[in-house]
């Protein structure tokens, strides 16, 4: 007689999920959706485009969050029914299906549990990610493009909307830099642990000596701020250059000078945008990103000053936060958490959840210790 009894495992998942729902505050979430839905239904909503975009974006994020919680609860109920039917019918195929669903639900709830640790000021916001190639020549620019694909595939796995805002192609392989936005709840809090220097070690496909090549790429993650960021940027502090958008190999992809590059002279921060159709739109998008970076820089300086005055010295994230080994041992290792993955191909294909979860837990412990 077939006996399959995962009731203890399902009960453990229900207990964890109940804690997640308590933290998410479903009642408040539902009230927010009702309020925002009423605002979104106002006939004069689009008289103020910025306000309308803010309302519709907030509504979309909260609806997505509630939908995810509702779907998980339904899947737990469906799993109970599937297990019961499998045992009644003594159906091995149904048992295997239930086992797969149990594992998948466990991973989904575990990821959601990690999200409850994201309680920073900007953690709930969407994210703007910039990848820049570092030392290593063609290998570095190729590595930067590998990282870009990795994060885009991660977003695709989670069905998160992505908007590539700017790409600067290298003359040889890969890209010099790329900036993209992931418009999803908690995208910033989740991906902020990816910020830092990434290192790739492999036998270079661009050399003839079959020697191991080490190359680097930097990942920057900032939150998407509200339209009215409280950072004053005097016109005299910026230099604005316009140019034609370019594709692989430097080829022009449009016939007008619509792409915009803004340089903040006092800090040296440079922001480029070429995704929008007009120069005005690209300049507005670039200014929003510049203001966000300046705001975060200001907060970092204030935090560093407080630690200096308090006499507290803490280790930074370091120049290398993760290494990717594509020769010999075939390994991806996070140098902060010690978390390792023995399948780099899967990681570069967007399987990042384990690394990200370990990073979030590590940061939470570090913050609690501080």
N, C-alpha and C positions, 0 to 999 in steps of 0.2 A: 504494500500500500504506500502510495506516495505521501510523504510528510514534509511539508515546507512551511516553516514557522519563523518568519522574520519579524514577528510582532515586537520583540524587544528593540530591534533596530529602528523600526518605524516609530515606536514610542519615543525613542531618543531623538529622532529627527523632529517629531512634533514638539517636544520639549524645547529644543533649540530654536525652532521656528516661532514658538510662543514668545520667547525672549526677544527675538528679532522684531516681532510685531509690536511688542511693548515699547521698544526703543524707537521704532518708526512712528509710533503714535498714529494708528490708522484713523482714529476719530478726528484728530486735528487735520490729517491729510485729506480726509473726505470733506471736511469743512472748507479747507483751502480750495479744493477743486470746485465746490459749489460757488464760492465767492468769485473765483477767477472766471468760471463759466458765465456768471452773470455779467461780469465786466466785459468779457469777450463778446457777449451778445448785444452790447450797447450799440445802437445804430450810428452813433458818432465816434465809435472807437478809432477808426482809421483817419479821423481828422488830425490826430497826433500820431504820426507813423512810429516814432520812437517808443511811445508809450504802448502802442498796439503790439509792437514786436516783443516788448518786455512782458506784457500780459500773456500773449499767446505762447511764448517760450516757457514761461513759468507754468502755465496750465499744462502744456505738453509734458514737461518733466514730471509734474506731480501725478498726472494720469498714468504715465509709464511706470512710475514707482508703485502706485496702487495696483495696476494691472499685474505687475510681477508678483506682488504678494498674493493677490487673488489666485493667480495661476498656480503658484506653488501649493496653496491650500487645496485647490481642486485636484492637483496631481497626487497629493497625499491621500485624499479620499478615494481617488480612482485606484491607487495602489492597493488599498485595503480590499477593494472589490476584486481586483485582478488576482490577488493571493487566494481569496476565498474561492473564486471560480476554478483556479488552477488545482486546488486541493480537492474540490468536489468532483471535478472531471478527471482528476489524475492525469493532467495534461503536461507533459514535459516541456513542450514548446512555450506554454503559458508561464511555466515556472521560470524558464530562462529569460523570458520577456520581463517578468517581475524582478528578477535579479538585476537585469540591466537597468531598469527604471530606478531600483533602490540605490544603485551606485551613482547614477546620474543625478538623482535628487539629493543624495548626500553631498556631491560636489557643488551643486547649485546652492544649497543651503549654507554650506561652508563658506562659499564666496560672499554670500549675503551677510553672513555673520561677521566677516572681515570688514564689510562696509560699515557696520555699527561702530567700528573703531575710528572712523573718519569724522572727527568732531572739531577740526580746525576751522578757522574763520572763513576760509574760502573753499573748503573741501567739497561742498555740495555743488559747486559750479562746474560748468563745462570747461574744457581745457584747450589751450593753444600750445602745440608742441613744435619745437624747432630742433632740427638735427643739423649739425655742422661737421664736416670732415675735418680731421686733424692731421697729425704727422703720419706719413706712410705713403705718400704719392698716390698712384692709381689704386693701390689696395685700400687706402683710406677713403677715397671717394666711392669706390665700389662698396665698401663696408657701410658707408653712410646710406647708400641706396638700399642695402640689405636691411638696415634698421628701419628705414622708411616703410618698406614692404611689410616688415614684421609687425609694426604698430598698426598699419592699415588692415592687415589680415586679422589682428587681434580685435580691432573695432568691428570688422565684418562678422567675425564669429559671434559677437555680442549684439549684432544688428544695431550698432550705434551709427548715427549719421556722421559722415566725415566730409570736410570741405578742405581741399588742398588750396592754400592761399598763395603760396609762392614756391617756386623751384628754380634753383640755380644749377644748371648742368655743368659738369666738368668737360674739359676739352677731350679727355680720354674716356675712361670708364666712369660710370656712376654720377654722383652729384656732389657739388660743393656744399649745398645746404638745401633745406626744404622746411616749410612751415605749413602746418595744417591744424584745423580745429576739429575736435570731437565734441559734438553737441549732445551730451547725455548727462543725466544726474550723477554727481560724484565722480565725473571723469577726471577733474583736477586732483581731488584727494587720492584717487586710485593711481593715477599715472605719475603723481609728484614723486613717488619713490623711484621712478625710472630716471630722474634727473641726475646727471653726473657724467663722468667720462667712461665710455665703454671701450674695451680693448679686444682686438681680434688677433689671434695667432694661427697662422696656417702656412702651407706651402703656397707661395704666390703663383697665381695663374698668369701673372704678367711678366715674370722673370724667366730667364732661360737656365738659371743655375740650380733650380729645384731647392732653393734654400728657404728656410722658415722666415716668414715676414711678419712683423708685428706692426699693426696700424691702430689708429685711434679715431673715435668720433665722440662728439659732445652732444648730449641731449638736454634741452632746456624745456621745462614745463611751467606754464603760467596759467592762472585762472582767467576765464572770460569775465571781464568786469562789466558793471552796468554802464550804460552810455555816458552818464555824467560822473566820470572818475574825478575825484577831488585832487587833481594834480595840475598845477598851472605850468604850462610850457610856453614861455615867451617866444615869439617869432624869431627874435634875434638869437635864440639858443639852438635853432635847428637849420639844417641845410636840406633843401628838397631838390632831388634830381629826378627827372622823368626820362624814360627810355622805352624802347619797344620790348614787349614780352618775348622771351626766347624759349626754344625747345631744345631737345637733345642736339649736341654738336654745335650749339650756338645759333641754330637757325631761327629766323624770325617767325613768330606765330601769329602776329597781326601787323597791320600796316600803319598803325598810329602809335604815338608815344603815350600810351595809357598806363604803363607800369610806373610805379613810384618808389623811390628810395628816400627815406628820411634819416638823416644823421643827427643825433643829439650831441652837439659839439662839447658841452661840459663833461659828459660821461663817455663819449665815444660809442654809445649804443646805436646800432644801425638796424633799421626795419625796412624790409622790401615787401611790396605787394604787387601782384600782377594778375590775380584771379578775376577781379571784377571787370566789368565791361568798359567803365570810364575812368579817367584820371581822377575825377572828383571822388568816386567811390573807393578807389584804391588808396587815395590819400586819407580819407576818413578811417578806413580799416587800419591803415598803418599807424595813424595817430592814436587809435584806441589801444593797439598793442604797445606802442611806445609809452603811453600814459600808465598802463598796467605795469610795465617793467620798471618805470621810475617809482611808482608807488611801492612795489615790492622791494626795490633797492633801498628806499627810504626806511621801510620797516626793518629790513635786515640790518641797516646801519644803527638804528635805534636799539634793536635787540643786542647787537654786538657791544654797544656802548654800555648798556645795562649790565651785561655779563662782565665787562672790564671793570666797571665801578664796583661790582660785587666781588671781584677777585676770583671769579669762576672761569676756568678754562676747560672747554670741552672739545673733543675731537670733531673735526669737520667730516664730511662724507668721504673725503679723500679724492685724489686725482683719478683713481681707478675704482669704480664701484662694482664692475662686473667684467669677467673675462670669458671670451668665447674661444675654445680650442677646437680647431677643425683639422687636427692632425693627431696621429697616435691615439691618445685616450678618448678623443671626441667627447667634449664636456663643456657645459656652460656652468660657471660658478660665480655666485654673488659673493663678493669679498666682505660685505658687511654682515650678512646673515649666515654665511656658510652653506646656504642652500645650493644644491647641485642638481643638474639635469643631464642625464647621459645620452640625450638625443637632441643635439643642436639643430638638426633639420626640422624637428617639430617646433622648437622654439622660434626659429626664423620663419616658420609658417604661421606664427601667431599664438602658439600655445604658451602663454605667459602667465596664466593665472596663479600657478604655484609660486613662481618667482615674485610676483607682485604681492601676493598674500603674505609671504615670508617677510617682504620688505615692510609692509604696513605693520605687522606684529612687532618687528624689530624696532621700528620708529616709535611705536606706542610704548614699548618697554623703556626705550631710551628716554623718552619724554617724561615718563613716570619716575624714572631714577633721578632725572634732573630736578 
